[in-house]
Amino acid sequence: MFDFMRFNPTLLTSVVAGVAVFMLLSWWAIRDAFNKEFESTNEKVFWVQLSVLVPFLGGIVYILVGRKRGKKLQ
């Protein structure tokens, strides 16, 4: 199983940092989609659902495609 005598703190730090980046990217994409006005409500719902259901990939796709489609709310 897991050998606690060979515990590597660097590995733990890397995993925690990776999870933090993953969560922040997803959270940012969801927040940004809520603060944008899209052509339809369905499009906004699509971007939020994509970011929630496929978190990391959904956030990246939103940054590359979705941000350009939405207009900032006044």
Secondary structure as UniProt FT lines:
FT   HELIX           4..6
FT   HELIX           9..34
FT   STRAND          36..37
FT   HELIX           41..53
FT   HELIX           55..61
FT   HELIX           62..66
FT   HELIX           67..69
FT   STRAND          71..72
//
